[in-house]
Amino acid sequence: MFFKAENYRHPAFMEGLRDLAPQAPGVAAWGLMTGVAMVNSGMSVFEAIAMTLFVYAGSSQLAALPLIVAGAPVWIIFATGFCVNLRFMVFSLHLRPYLMHLPRLERMVHGYLTTDISYVLFTRRFTQPSDDPAEQMTQAASLAGNTCIVWISWMVASFFGIFWPTSFQILGAWALQALCVWWVFCVHWPAHACAFLRQLWLQPLPSWPITCP
């Protein structure tokens, strides 16, 4: 819960923000595409805003849009969204020991705010839950920082795509292609490039045989 004072005033909150800051442009690009897709599918602005706020899951939103357009039964739309995001049940089970000291409402809010990337970065930093109250506070604040930047990036970009779709309609498919390239460049390329450079740095130099004529 990034809006809780004891979380955003904790030093670990800013550390969580910095950990996920490099991924924020990619999250924003994905949110922007989702906002544009919702409006272009025929949803009203109110419906698109409600879906952005209450669903907050890009994969489920994009999976549900063609079903909504086709007039599929509500239970099929809900079942599709449930299956697409079934992985979050695994995330929740893994995060449960980290958050069990918190009240139920706070745990539910953390569950709503947690995304794939925030889960991955949090569990990579904190491999084991703690029984120490101070460390538990640090872990909760770090998770709040992770989820804060993802939520803000997604919401701002989604609302931009919802309220200003005409500019993307003018550009047509070129806009979505550019956004896809941006998303790949901001999310995947830095990770692979850093891994490659790190491996290159750690790789010992080859010993070339030197022969004298």
C-alpha positions in Angstrom: 0.0 0.0 0.0 2.1 2.9 -1.3 -0.4 5.5 0.1 0.2 4.4 3.6 2.5 6.8 5.5 4.7 4.3 7.2 5.4 2.7 3.8 6.2 5.8 1.7 8.3 7.4 4.5 10.4 4.3 4.9 13.8 4.3 3.0 13.0 0.9 1.4 10.1 2.6 -0.4 12.4 4.7 -2.5 14.7 1.7 -3.1 11.7 -0.2 -4.5 10.9 2.7 -6.7 14.4 2.9 -8.1 14.5 -0.9 -8.6 11.5 -0.7 -10.9 12.1 2.7 -12.5 13.9 1.2 -15.6 10.8 -0.9 -16.4 8.3 2.0 -16.1 8.6 3.2 -19.8 7.7 -0.4 -20.9 4.8 -0.6 -18.5 3.6 2.8 -19.8 3.8 1.7 -23.4 1.7 -1.4 -22.6 -0.9 0.7 -20.7 -1.1 3.2 -23.6 -1.8 0.4 -26.1 -4.4 -1.1 -23.8 -6.2 2.3 -23.4 -6.2 2.8 -27.1 -7.5 -0.7 -27.7 -10.4 -0.3 -25.3 -11.7 2.9 -26.9 -11.2 1.6 -30.4 -13.1 -1.6 -29.6 -16.3 0.5 -29.0 -16.2 0.9 -25.2 -17.3 4.2 -23.8 -14.9 6.4 -21.9 -16.6 5.5 -18.6 -16.4 1.8 -19.4 -12.8 2.0 -20.3 -11.9 3.9 -17.1 -13.9 1.4 -15.0 -12.1 -1.5 -16.6 -8.7 0.2 -16.1 -9.3 0.9 -12.4 -11.0 -2.3 -11.4 -9.4 -4.9 -13.6 -5.9 -3.5 -13.7 -4.5 -6.4 -15.8 -3.4 -5.7 -19.3 -3.5 -9.4 -20.5 -7.0 -10.0 -19.1 -8.3 -6.6 -20.5 -7.0 -7.4 -24.0 -8.3 -11.0 -23.9 -11.7 -9.8 -22.8 -12.1 -7.0 -25.5 -12.8 -9.3 -28.5 -15.3 -11.3 -26.4 -17.1 -8.1 -25.3 -17.2 -6.9 -28.9 -18.6 -10.3 -30.1 -21.3 -10.2 -27.4 -20.0 -13.3 -25.6 -21.8 -14.3 -22.3 -20.6 -12.7 -19.2 -19.4 -15.9 -17.6 -17.2 -16.6 -20.6 -15.6 -13.2 -20.3 -15.0 -13.7 -16.6 -13.7 -17.2 -17.1 -11.3 -16.0 -19.8 -9.9 -13.3 -17.5 -9.6 -15.7 -14.7 -7.6 -18.2 -16.7 -5.3 -15.6 -18.2 -4.4 -14.3 -14.8 -4.4 -17.6 -13.0 -0.6 -17.1 -12.4 -1.5 -14.5 -9.8 -2.8 -17.2 -7.5 0.7 -18.6 -7.5 2.1 -15.2 -6.8 -0.3 -14.7 -3.9 0.6 -18.1 -2.3 4.3 -17.2 -2.5 3.8 -13.7 -1.1 1.5 -14.9 1.7 4.2 -15.5 4.3 5.7 -12.0 3.6 2.3 -10.2 4.3 0.5 -12.4 6.8 1.4 -9.9 9.6 -0.7 -7.2 7.9 -4.4 -6.7 8.3 -6.6 -8.5 5.7 -7.6 -5.3 3.9 -3.9 -4.3 3.4 -3.2 -7.8 2.1 -6.0 -7.5 -0.4 -4.8 -4.1 -1.6 -1.3 -5.5 -2.0 -2.8 -8.4 -4.0 -4.6 -5.9 -6.3 -1.5 -3.8 -6.8 1.1 -6.6 -7.4 2.1 -7.2 -11.0 4.4 -9.7 -12.7 7.4 -7.4 -12.6 6.9 -6.1 -9.1 6.6 -9.7 -7.8 9.7 -10.8 -9.6 11.9 -7.9 -8.4 10.5 -8.1 -4.8 11.1 -11.9 -4.5 14.6 -11.5 -6.1 15.5 -9.0 -3.4 13.9 -10.7 -0.5 14.3 -14.4 -1.0 12.8 -15.4 2.4 10.1 -13.8 4.6 11.2 -12.5 8.0 9.9 -12.8 11.5 11.6 -9.6 12.6 9.1 -6.7 12.7 11.7 -4.2 11.4 12.5 -6.4 8.5 8.9 -7.1 7.8 8.3 -3.3 7.6 11.2 -3.0 5.2 9.8 -5.7 3.0 6.3 -4.2 3.0 7.7 -0.7 2.1 9.9 -2.1 -0.7 6.9 -3.9 -2.2 4.9 -0.7 -1.9 7.6 1.2 -3.8 7.6 -1.4 -6.5 3.8 -1.4 -7.0 3.6 2.4 -6.8 5.6 3.1 -9.9 3.9 0.4 -11.9 0.4 1.5 -10.9 1.1 5.1 -11.7 2.8 4.4 -15.0 0.0 2.1 -16.1 -2.9 4.4 -15.0 -1.4 7.6 -16.5 -0.6 5.9 -19.8 -4.0 4.1 -20.0 -5.9 7.3 -19.3 -3.8 9.0 -22.0 -4.8 6.3 -24.5 -8.5 6.5 -23.4 -8.8 10.3 -23.6 -6.6 11.1 -26.6 -7.3 8.2 -29.1 -7.7 10.5 -32.1 -4.0 11.0 -32.6 -3.5 7.3 -32.7 -6.3 6.9 -35.2 -4.6 9.3 -37.5 -1.4 7.4 -37.4 -3.3 4.1 -37.7 -1.2 0.9 -37.4 2.1 2.8 -37.4 1.3 4.1 -34.0 0.8 0.6 -32.5 3.9 -0.7 -34.3 5.9 2.1 -32.8 4.6 1.4 -29.4 5.4 -2.2 -29.7 9.0 -1.4 -30.7 9.2 1.0 -27.7 7.9 -1.6 -25.4 10.5 -4.2 -26.6 13.3 -1.6 -26.5 12.4 -0.4 -23.0 11.7 -3.7 -21.4 13.4 -6.6 -23.2 16.4 -5.1 -24.9 18.0 -3.5 -21.8 17.7 -6.8 -19.9 19.3 -8.8 -22.7 21.9 -6.2 -23.4 22.9 -6.0 -19.8 23.1 -9.8 -19.5 25.2 -10.0 -22.6 27.6 -7.2 -21.5 27.9 -8.7 -18.1 28.7 -12.1 -19.6 31.2 -10.5 -21.9 32.9 -8.7 -19.0 33.2 -11.9 -16.9 34.4 -14.0 -19.8 38.1 -14.5 -19.7 40.1 -13.4 -22.8 41.1 -16.1 -25.1 44.7 -17.1 -25.2 45.8 -17.0 -28.8 48.8 -19.1 -29.7 51.8 -17.0 -30.8 54.1 -18.6 -33.3 57.3 -17.1 -34.4 58.2 -17.2 -38.1 
